[in-house]
Amino acid sequence: MSAYKSVNPATGETLQEFAEATDAEINQAVTAAHEAFASWRNEPVENRTKVITRVAELYRERADELAKLIALEMGKPLVQAKGEVTLSANIYEYYATQGPGFMADEQIDAAGGGTAVIRTEPVGAILGIMPWNFPYYQVARFAGPNLMLGNTVLLKHANNCGRSALAMEEIFRDAGVPAGAYINVFATNDQAADIIADPRIQGVSLTGSERAGSAVAEVAGRNLKKYVLELGGSDPFIVLDTEDLDATVKAAVAGRMNNAGQACNAAKRFIVMEDLYEEFVEKFTAGAAAMKPGDPLDPETRFGPLSSQAAADGLLEQIQDAVDKGATLRTGGHHVDGPGAYVEPTVLTDVTPEMRAFSEELFGPAAVIYKVSSEDEAVDLANNSPFGLGASVFTADEDKALEVADRLESGMVWINGRASTQPDLPFGGVKRSGVGRELGRFGMDEFVNKKLIRIPAKK
């Protein structure tokens, strides 16, 4: 039985199964990507710009179809799914328009005279291993800059995203990307390891779990391959003070519950000063409890199921562990009655270090709220995590917010706003949240050869 299976998490219905690639098919795909690199890299930049611009246009033209696909495959509410399609189109458009500038030669004022130029060149075929929580957006972050550079792309998507993976491959074909320059492969984990080790592959980008990241880094390191890893997060949302608690709580609830809490950069740990704590907990709990689960295909639904029953069961085990060890369950903590992988919006307080919820990522609609008595305590608690992806700081004093931001061990900090993403802002973290950056100009500087071309001064 194939591991690639699309299952509607709202109903448990199997939608479609996909045959895993044979070893021969994997070799053919690697060969095609390797051979296509020679021509794609030499395609004039203006031609690659036209093709990637057309990719963006096709995403917008097929937005309804694409949104429905992921609503069915991983349970994202339709309105959020359409937003993801739009964001993905914007990313491709961004690299089509800004990419040529990012690739321009950089002149260096070399000591000793003469000239020195840094030329940005593509390196070859790159493997992308992408997750299910943002099926289009995660691929856009990887494929957009690499295709614009002239690299070629092999994509191993999540096992439950076969339909959306094929829909993306079709868009690239229809936009004019050569067949070998973007290839979807239904590869097993062992085959993915073989692809990374293949000398024709020049790097690998993974977005996923710590376990998957460690496995990929081990294979890549053993074979001297460049890798980018975007892994988990347990982002702190620090409330030092606020002139509008209702607005702050609204941002907090949205930051935790969007996409049913299944986002690596979602706010997960809420760290609140003691003078605001009780009111914050009351309002946050009310806001979470008011969220009603619904059919992802209903345009009115804002809160859908988790991606699978296994994901729901795993989250509930983490919640129960906390409750069993003394945490206070303010709301939620159970399966929603009826079919589907729905979990009630959950709020935990009084979480302590011996509980899994203290140090593990809660990948679903579960929030942990902590009380602190000082700014130093807030920063220490925020940094007491194996993760370091993003963070939010709320205070009316912007100078104080900037000071706190400097002390936080994270790759990204938002001040008086919840975490978000846009094409021109770099995305990535530190510690166990990963290695490397995506988006912005940094997204085009990962899988490149920064070639020095030097002409010494004449003597």
KOLDO-388190 format. One record per residue (C-alpha): residue in one letter; residue number from 1; x, y, z. Coordinates in steps of 0.05 Angstrom, whole numbers. Example, Ala and Ser with C-alpha at 12.3 -4.5 7.8 and 13.67 -1.06 7.14 Angstrom:
residues 2
+----+-----+--------+--------+--------+
| aa |   i |     px |     py |     pz |
+----+-----+--------+--------+--------+
|  A |   1 |    246 |    -90 |    156 |
|  S |   2 |    273 |    -21 |    143 |
+----+-----+--------+--------+--------+
***
This chain:
residues 459
+----+-----+--------+--------+--------+
| aa |   i |     px |     py |     pz |
+----+-----+--------+--------+--------+
|  M |   1 |      0 |      0 |      0 |
|  S |   2 |     27 |     69 |    -19 |
|  A |   3 |     42 |    120 |     35 |
|  Y |   4 |     15 |    174 |    -11 |
|  K |   5 |    -59 |    180 |      4 |
|  S |   6 |   -105 |    241 |      5 |
|  V |   7 |   -155 |    235 |     62 |
|  N |   8 |   -206 |    288 |     79 |
|  P |   9 |   -192 |    302 |    153 |
|  A |  10 |   -261 |    331 |    162 |
|  T |  11 |   -294 |    265 |    146 |
|  G |  12 |   -241 |    211 |    145 |
|  E |  13 |   -258 |    195 |     73 |
|  T |  14 |   -201 |    171 |     28 |
|  L |  15 |   -201 |    215 |    -34 |
|  Q |  16 |   -145 |    186 |    -75 |
|  E |  17 |    -83 |    143 |    -70 |
|  F |  18 |    -19 |    153 |   -110 |
|  A |  19 |     32 |    101 |   -130 |
|  E |  20 |    101 |    111 |   -100 |
|  A |  21 |    156 |    122 |   -150 |
|  T |  22 |    200 |     63 |   -169 |
|  D |  23 |    275 |     68 |   -161 |
|  A |  24 |    280 |     72 |   -237 |
|  E |  25 |    230 |    130 |   -239 |
|  I |  26 |    270 |    166 |   -185 |
|  N |  27 |    334 |    158 |   -226 |
|  Q |  28 |    298 |    184 |   -288 |
|  A |  29 |    273 |    245 |   -249 |
|  V |  30 |    343 |    261 |   -223 |
|  T |  31 |    372 |    252 |   -293 |
|  A |  32 |    320 |    298 |   -323 |
|  A |  33 |    331 |    352 |   -270 |
|  H |  34 |    406 |    348 |   -279 |
|  E |  35 |    403 |    351 |   -354 |
|  A |  36 |    351 |    407 |   -355 |
|  F |  37 |    397 |    451 |   -313 |
|  A |  38 |    445 |    461 |   -371 |
|  S |  39 |    392 |    495 |   -413 |
|  W |  40 |    349 |    527 |   -358 |
|  R |  41 |    409 |    563 |   -327 |
|  N |  42 |    427 |    592 |   -395 |
|  E |  43 |    356 |    615 |   -410 |
|  P |  44 |    358 |    691 |   -413 |
|  V |  45 |    337 |    722 |   -347 |
|  E |  46 |    280 |    759 |   -381 |
|  N |  47 |    252 |    693 |   -406 |
|  R |  48 |    254 |    662 |   -336 |
|  T |  49 |    220 |    725 |   -311 |
|  K |  50 |    163 |    715 |   -361 |
|  V |  51 |    155 |    643 |   -342 |
|  I |  52 |    153 |    655 |   -266 |
|  T |  53 |    106 |    714 |   -277 |
|  R |  54 |     60 |    666 |   -314 |
|  V |  55 |     64 |    618 |   -255 |
|  A |  56 |     37 |    674 |   -210 |
|  E |  57 |    -18 |    689 |   -260 |
|  L |  58 |    -40 |    616 |   -263 |
|  Y |  59 |    -44 |    612 |   -187 |
|  R |  60 |    -91 |    671 |   -188 |
|  E |  61 |   -132 |    644 |   -246 |
|  R |  62 |   -140 |    576 |   -212 |
|  A |  63 |   -149 |    602 |   -142 |
|  D |  64 |   -217 |    571 |   -129 |
|  E |  65 |   -195 |    503 |   -154 |
|  L |  66 |   -130 |    504 |   -115 |
|  A |  67 |   -163 |    527 |    -51 |
|  K |  68 |   -214 |    471 |    -54 |
|  L |  69 |   -159 |    420 |    -64 |
|  I |  70 |   -124 |    436 |      2 |
|  A |  71 |   -189 |    446 |     39 |
|  L |  72 |   -204 |    374 |     22 |
|  E |  73 |   -133 |    347 |     31 |
|  M |  74 |   -111 |    379 |     96 |
|  G |  75 |   -173 |    414 |    124 |
|  K |  76 |   -155 |    487 |    114 |
|  P |  77 |   -218 |    531 |    115 |
|  L |  78 |   -233 |    555 |     45 |
|  V |  79 |   -224 |    629 |     61 |
|  Q |  80 |   -154 |    615 |     90 |
|  A |  81 |   -138 |    569 |     32 |
|  K |  82 |   -153 |    624 |    -18 |
|  G |  83 |   -108 |    670 |     23 |
|  E |  84 |    -52 |    620 |     17 |
|  V |  85 |    -60 |    615 |    -59 |
|  T |  86 |    -57 |    691 |    -64 |
|  L |  87 |      6 |    694 |    -20 |
|  S |  88 |     39 |    640 |    -62 |
|  A |  89 |     24 |    679 |   -126 |
|  N |  90 |     53 |    741 |    -94 |
|  I |  91 |    117 |    704 |    -78 |
|  Y |  92 |    127 |    681 |   -149 |
|  E |  93 |    112 |    751 |   -174 |
|  Y |  94 |    162 |    780 |   -124 |
|  Y |  95 |    219 |    736 |   -149 |
|  A |  96 |    201 |    748 |   -221 |
|  T |  97 |    205 |    823 |   -212 |
|  Q |  98 |    260 |    829 |   -159 |
|  G |  99 |    301 |    768 |   -176 |
|  P | 100 |    342 |    799 |   -233 |
|  G | 101 |    366 |    853 |   -186 |
|  F | 102 |    385 |    803 |   -132 |
|  M | 103 |    427 |    766 |   -184 |
|  A | 104 |    464 |    828 |   -209 |
|  D | 105 |    540 |    829 |   -205 |
|  E | 106 |    569 |    860 |   -142 |
|  Q | 107 |    631 |    902 |   -150 |
|  I | 108 |    683 |    899 |    -95 |
|  D | 109 |    733 |    954 |    -82 |
|  A | 110 |    792 |    907 |    -79 |
|  A | 111 |    856 |    925 |    -41 |
|  G | 112 |    913 |    930 |    -90 |
|  G | 113 |    872 |    957 |   -146 |
|  G | 114 |    845 |    922 |   -207 |
|  T | 115 |    774 |    896 |   -208 |
|  A | 116 |    736 |    844 |   -168 |
|  V | 117 |    665 |    821 |   -182 |
|  I | 118 |    620 |    774 |   -145 |
|  R | 119 |    575 |    738 |   -194 |
|  T | 120 |    513 |    701 |   -170 |
|  E | 121 |    505 |    635 |   -207 |
|  P | 122 |    458 |    576 |   -199 |
|  V | 123 |    487 |    510 |   -176 |
|  G | 124 |    443 |    455 |   -205 |
|  A | 125 |    386 |    409 |   -185 |
|  I | 126 |    358 |    420 |   -115 |
|  L | 127 |    311 |    374 |    -76 |
|  G | 128 |    254 |    404 |    -37 |
|  I | 129 |    219 |    365 |     18 |
|  M | 130 |    156 |    402 |     37 |
|  P | 131 |    101 |    396 |     90 |
|  W | 132 |     25 |    393 |     89 |
|  N | 133 |      6 |    453 |    132 |
|  F | 134 |     16 |    504 |     76 |
|  P | 135 |     19 |    461 |     14 |
|  Y | 136 |     27 |    518 |    -37 |
|  Y | 137 |     62 |    572 |      4 |
|  Q | 138 |    119 |    527 |     29 |
|  V | 139 |    133 |    505 |    -43 |
|  A | 140 |    132 |    576 |    -68 |
|  R | 141 |    185 |    597 |    -17 |
|  F | 142 |    230 |    543 |    -44 |
|  A | 143 |    213 |    539 |   -118 |
|  G | 144 |    205 |    613 |   -133 |
|  P | 145 |    276 |    636 |   -119 |
|  N | 146 |    310 |    573 |   -144 |
|  L | 147 |    274 |    571 |   -211 |
|  M | 148 |    287 |    645 |   -220 |
|  L | 149 |    361 |    634 |   -206 |
|  G | 150 |    365 |    579 |   -259 |
|  N | 151 |    368 |    520 |   -212 |
|  T | 152 |    322 |    461 |   -226 |
|  V | 153 |    275 |    431 |   -175 |
|  L | 154 |    254 |    362 |   -151 |
|  L | 155 |    196 |    364 |   -103 |
|  K | 156 |    178 |    311 |    -51 |
|  H | 157 |    113 |    336 |    -21 |
|  A | 158 |     78 |    311 |     41 |
|  N | 159 |     44 |    243 |     36 |
|  N | 160 |    -25 |    272 |     43 |
|  C | 161 |    -16 |    326 |    -10 |
|  G | 162 |    -14 |    286 |    -74 |
|  R | 163 |    -70 |    324 |   -109 |
|  S | 164 |    -43 |    393 |    -94 |
|  A | 165 |     28 |    369 |   -112 |
|  L | 166 |      4 |    348 |   -181 |
|  A | 167 |    -36 |    412 |   -190 |
|  M | 168 |     27 |    453 |   -178 |
|  E | 169 |     67 |    411 |   -226 |
|  E | 170 |     13 |    424 |   -279 |
|  I | 171 |     17 |    499 |   -266 |
|  F | 172 |     92 |    499 |   -279 |
|  R | 173 |     84 |    459 |   -343 |
|  D | 174 |     28 |    506 |   -367 |
|  A | 175 |     70 |    567 |   -350 |
|  G | 176 |    127 |    543 |   -394 |
|  V | 177 |    176 |    515 |   -342 |
|  P | 178 |    213 |    459 |   -379 |
|  A | 179 |    192 |    389 |   -358 |
|  G | 180 |    259 |    373 |   -326 |
|  A | 181 |    264 |    439 |   -289 |
|  Y | 182 |    208 |    423 |   -240 |
|  I | 183 |    190 |    351 |   -224 |
|  N | 184 |    143 |    323 |   -172 |
|  V | 185 |    165 |    256 |   -144 |
|  F | 186 |    124 |    210 |    -99 |
|  A | 187 |    187 |    186 |    -64 |
|  T | 188 |    195 |    146 |     -1 |
|  N | 189 |    240 |    171 |     55 |
|  D | 190 |    294 |    121 |     35 |
|  Q | 191 |    290 |    145 |    -37 |
|  A | 192 |    294 |    218 |    -14 |
|  A | 193 |    359 |    200 |     23 |
|  D | 194 |    385 |    169 |    -42 |
|  I | 195 |    367 |    232 |    -81 |
|  I | 196 |    405 |    275 |    -31 |
|  A | 197 |    466 |    230 |    -37 |
|  D | 198 |    465 |    230 |   -113 |
|  P | 199 |    523 |    271 |   -139 |
|  R | 200 |    477 |    304 |   -190 |
|  I | 201 |    438 |    337 |   -134 |
|  Q | 202 |    469 |    400 |   -106 |
|  G | 203 |    428 |    413 |    -44 |
|  V | 204 |    364 |    401 |     -5 |
|  S | 205 |    313 |    446 |     28 |
|  L | 206 |    266 |    417 |     80 |
|  T | 207 |    208 |    446 |    119 |
|  G | 208 |    183 |    398 |    171 |
|  S | 209 |    196 |    366 |    239 |
|  E | 210 |    259 |    364 |    280 |
|  R | 211 |    264 |    290 |    267 |
|  A | 212 |    260 |    299 |    192 |
|  G | 213 |    309 |    357 |    194 |
|  S | 214 |    360 |    316 |    233 |
|  A | 215 |    354 |    258 |    184 |
|  V | 216 |    362 |    304 |    123 |
|  A | 217 |    420 |    342 |    154 |
|  E | 218 |    456 |    276 |    170 |
|  V | 219 |    451 |    251 |     98 |
|  A | 220 |    468 |    319 |     69 |
|  G | 221 |    527 |    329 |    114 |
|  R | 222 |    554 |    260 |     99 |
|  N | 223 |    551 |    277 |     25 |
|  L | 224 |    576 |    348 |     32 |
|  K | 225 |    511 |    379 |      7 |
|  K | 226 |    484 |    447 |     25 |
|  Y | 227 |    418 |    446 |     63 |
|  V | 228 |    365 |    494 |     88 |
|  L | 229 |    321 |    470 |    145 |
|  E | 230 |    258 |    505 |    169 |
|  L | 231 |    235 |    465 |    229 |
|  G | 232 |    190 |    474 |    290 |
|  G | 233 |    174 |    533 |    333 |
|  S | 234 |    145 |    550 |    400 |
|  D | 235 |    140 |    624 |    392 |
|  P | 236 |    130 |    669 |    453 |
|  F | 237 |     78 |    724 |    452 |
|  I | 238 |    100 |    772 |    506 |
|  V | 239 |     51 |    822 |    535 |
|  L | 240 |     88 |    874 |    578 |
|  D | 241 |     34 |    926 |    576 |
|  T | 242 |    -20 |    950 |    529 |
|  E | 243 |    -66 |   1009 |    517 |
|  D | 244 |   -119 |    963 |    486 |
|  L | 245 |   -123 |    894 |    518 |
|  D | 246 |   -181 |    873 |    475 |
|  A | 247 |   -141 |    886 |    411 |
|  T | 248 |    -81 |    850 |    440 |
|  V | 249 |   -122 |    789 |    459 |
|  K | 250 |   -155 |    789 |    390 |
|  A | 251 |    -86 |    787 |    358 |
|  A | 252 |    -65 |    732 |    407 |
|  V | 253 |   -124 |    687 |    392 |
|  A | 254 |   -116 |    696 |    317 |
|  G | 255 |    -42 |    684 |    322 |
|  R | 256 |    -53 |    618 |    358 |
|  M | 257 |   -115 |    590 |    323 |
|  N | 258 |   -105 |    608 |    250 |
|  N | 259 |   -100 |    545 |    207 |
|  A | 260 |   -124 |    507 |    269 |
|  G | 261 |    -58 |    525 |    302 |
|  Q | 262 |    -17 |    486 |    251 |
|  A | 263 |     37 |    537 |    235 |
|  C | 264 |    110 |    534 |    256 |
|  N | 265 |    111 |    609 |    269 |
|  A | 266 |     44 |    612 |    306 |
|  A | 267 |     44 |    643 |    375 |
|  K | 268 |     44 |    584 |    422 |
|  R | 269 |     68 |    610 |    490 |
|  F | 270 |     35 |    672 |    518 |
|  I | 271 |     77 |    707 |    570 |
|  V | 272 |     38 |    760 |    607 |
|  M | 273 |     56 |    809 |    662 |
|  E | 274 |     20 |    794 |    727 |
|  D | 275 |    -21 |    858 |    729 |
|  L | 276 |    -54 |    838 |    663 |
|  Y | 277 |    -52 |    763 |    671 |
|  E | 278 |   -121 |    747 |    699 |
|  E | 279 |   -158 |    792 |    651 |
|  F | 280 |   -117 |    767 |    592 |
|  V | 281 |   -131 |    694 |    610 |
|  E | 282 |   -205 |    708 |    617 |
|  K | 283 |   -211 |    744 |    551 |
|  F | 284 |   -165 |    696 |    513 |
|  T | 285 |   -203 |    636 |    540 |
|  A | 286 |   -270 |    667 |    519 |
|  G | 287 |   -243 |    682 |    450 |
|  A | 288 |   -216 |    611 |    440 |
|  A | 289 |   -279 |    578 |    466 |
|  A | 290 |   -322 |    620 |    419 |
|  M | 291 |   -288 |    589 |    358 |
|  K | 292 |   -334 |    539 |    326 |
|  P | 293 |   -310 |    482 |    282 |
|  G | 294 |   -340 |    475 |    214 |
|  D | 295 |   -335 |    445 |    145 |
|  P | 296 |   -272 |    472 |    111 |
|  L | 297 |   -311 |    478 |     46 |
|  D | 298 |   -361 |    525 |     78 |
|  P | 299 |   -340 |    597 |     63 |
|  E | 300 |   -363 |    617 |    133 |
|  T | 301 |   -316 |    568 |    168 |
|  R | 302 |   -256 |    597 |    204 |
|  F | 303 |   -236 |    537 |    245 |
|  G | 304 |   -225 |    470 |    212 |
|  P | 305 |   -198 |    401 |    231 |
|  L | 306 |   -126 |    382 |    242 |
|  S | 307 |    -92 |    351 |    182 |
|  S | 308 |   -104 |    279 |    206 |
|  Q | 309 |   -132 |    238 |    262 |
|  A | 310 |    -61 |    219 |    282 |
|  A | 311 |    -44 |    293 |    290 |
|  A | 312 |   -106 |    305 |    332 |
|  D | 313 |    -91 |    245 |    376 |
|  G | 314 |    -19 |    267 |    386 |
|  L | 315 |    -39 |    337 |    408 |
|  L | 316 |    -90 |    310 |    457 |
|  E | 317 |    -37 |    266 |    488 |
|  Q | 318 |      7 |    327 |    500 |
|  I | 319 |    -52 |    364 |    531 |
|  Q | 320 |    -71 |    305 |    575 |
|  D | 321 |      1 |    298 |    599 |
|  A | 322 |     -1 |    370 |    623 |
|  V | 323 |    -68 |    361 |    658 |
|  D | 324 |    -46 |    297 |    691 |
|  K | 325 |     15 |    333 |    719 |
|  G | 326 |    -24 |    391 |    748 |
|  A | 327 |    -37 |    442 |    692 |
|  T | 328 |   -103 |    479 |    693 |
|  L | 329 |   -148 |    466 |    633 |
|  R | 330 |   -185 |    531 |    621 |
|  T | 331 |   -224 |    507 |    560 |
|  G | 332 |   -223 |    452 |    508 |
|  G | 333 |   -177 |    392 |    513 |
|  H | 334 |   -221 |    342 |    477 |
|  H | 335 |   -241 |    316 |    409 |
|  V | 336 |   -300 |    352 |    380 |
|  D | 337 |   -360 |    304 |    378 |
|  G | 338 |   -373 |    274 |    309 |
|  P | 339 |   -329 |    252 |    251 |
|  G | 340 |   -264 |    285 |    231 |
|  A | 341 |   -198 |    305 |    264 |
|  Y | 342 |   -226 |    363 |    302 |
|  V | 343 |   -197 |    385 |    369 |
|  E | 344 |   -230 |    437 |    413 |
|  P | 345 |   -192 |    503 |    420 |
|  T | 346 |   -153 |    492 |    484 |
|  V | 347 |   -122 |    538 |    537 |
|  L | 348 |    -74 |    514 |    590 |
|  T | 349 |    -45 |    552 |    649 |
|  D | 350 |      0 |    531 |    707 |
|  V | 351 |     45 |    492 |    659 |
|  T | 352 |    112 |    471 |    690 |
|  P | 353 |    178 |    445 |    662 |
|  E | 354 |    163 |    371 |    675 |
|  M | 355 |    104 |    374 |    627 |
|  R | 356 |    112 |    360 |    553 |
|  A | 357 |     73 |    424 |    537 |
|  F | 358 |    129 |    465 |    568 |
|  S | 359 |    184 |    444 |    520 |
|  E | 360 |    149 |    411 |    461 |
|  E | 361 |    116 |    446 |    403 |
|  L | 362 |     40 |    442 |    406 |
|  F | 363 |     22 |    437 |    333 |
|  G | 364 |    -52 |    451 |    337 |
|  P | 365 |   -104 |    495 |    371 |
|  A | 366 |    -74 |    494 |    441 |
|  A | 367 |    -46 |    554 |    478 |
|  V | 368 |     -4 |    558 |    541 |
|  I | 369 |     -8 |    622 |    582 |
|  Y | 370 |     45 |    640 |    634 |
|  K | 371 |     47 |    695 |    687 |
|  V | 372 |    111 |    734 |    699 |
|  S | 373 |    129 |    791 |    746 |
|  S | 374 |    184 |    827 |    708 |
|  E | 375 |    213 |    840 |    640 |
|  D | 376 |    274 |    798 |    657 |
|  E | 377 |    230 |    739 |    676 |
|  A | 378 |    191 |    746 |    611 |
|  V | 379 |    255 |    744 |    570 |
|  D | 380 |    284 |    686 |    609 |
|  L | 381 |    220 |    645 |    600 |
|  A | 382 |    215 |    663 |    526 |
|  N | 383 |    287 |    639 |    515 |
|  N | 384 |    276 |    576 |    556 |
|  S | 385 |    258 |    535 |    495 |
|  P | 386 |    296 |    490 |    446 |
|  F | 387 |    264 |    531 |    391 |
|  G | 388 |    279 |    601 |    365 |
|  L | 389 |    236 |    616 |    305 |
|  G | 390 |    195 |    679 |    319 |
|  A | 391 |    168 |    721 |    376 |
|  S | 392 |    120 |    779 |    389 |
|  V | 393 |    127 |    835 |    439 |
|  F | 394 |     69 |    879 |    460 |
|  T | 395 |     81 |    944 |    497 |
|  A | 396 |     64 |   1018 |    488 |
|  D | 397 |    138 |   1034 |    498 |
|  E | 398 |    172 |   1021 |    431 |
|  D | 399 |    242 |   1032 |    460 |
|  K | 400 |    228 |    978 |    512 |
|  A | 401 |    202 |    932 |    458 |
|  L | 402 |    266 |    941 |    417 |
|  E | 403 |    308 |    926 |    479 |
|  V | 404 |    269 |    862 |    492 |
|  A | 405 |    274 |    843 |    418 |
|  D | 406 |    349 |    847 |    422 |
|  R | 407 |    349 |    798 |    481 |
|  L | 408 |    305 |    746 |    449 |
|  E | 409 |    336 |    684 |    419 |
|  S | 410 |    295 |    681 |    355 |
|  G | 411 |    302 |    692 |    281 |
|  M | 412 |    244 |    741 |    276 |
|  V | 413 |    210 |    789 |    324 |
|  W | 414 |    145 |    827 |    314 |
|  I | 415 |    130 |    888 |    357 |
|  N | 416 |     57 |    902 |    373 |
|  G | 417 |     34 |    854 |    320 |
|  R | 418 |     26 |    779 |    311 |
|  A | 419 |     73 |    739 |    267 |
|  S | 420 |     59 |    742 |    193 |
|  T | 421 |     96 |    730 |    128 |
|  Q | 422 |    106 |    767 |     63 |
|  P | 423 |    150 |    756 |      2 |
|  D | 424 |    202 |    809 |     18 |
|  L | 425 |    215 |    791 |     91 |
|  P | 426 |    266 |    737 |    108 |
|  F | 427 |    238 |    677 |    145 |
|  G | 428 |    277 |    630 |    190 |
|  G | 429 |    301 |    616 |    260 |
|  V | 430 |    357 |    594 |    306 |
|  K | 431 |    369 |    536 |    354 |
|  R | 432 |    326 |    476 |    336 |
|  S | 433 |    282 |    518 |    292 |
|  G | 434 |    328 |    508 |    233 |
|  V | 435 |    385 |    532 |    189 |
|  G | 436 |    383 |    583 |    133 |
|  R | 437 |    332 |    633 |    109 |
|  E | 438 |    276 |    636 |     58 |
|  L | 439 |    240 |    694 |     25 |
|  G | 440 |    266 |    763 |     10 |
|  R | 441 |    334 |    771 |    -22 |
|  F | 442 |    362 |    720 |     28 |
|  G | 443 |    318 |    667 |     -4 |
|  M | 444 |    360 |    674 |    -68 |
|  D | 445 |    427 |    670 |    -32 |
|  E | 446 |    422 |    598 |     -6 |
|  F | 447 |    433 |    553 |    -66 |
|  V | 448 |    480 |    596 |   -106 |
|  N | 449 |    553 |    601 |   -126 |
|  K | 450 |    579 |    669 |   -105 |
|  K | 451 |    635 |    667 |   -156 |
|  L | 452 |    693 |    715 |   -150 |
|  I | 453 |    721 |    742 |   -216 |
|  R | 454 |    785 |    780 |   -204 |
|  I | 455 |    829 |    821 |   -251 |
|  P | 456 |    891 |    845 |   -213 |
|  A | 457 |    919 |    914 |   -226 |
|  K | 458 |    973 |    917 |   -279 |
|  K | 459 |   1042 |    926 |   -251 |
+----+-----+--------+--------+--------+
***
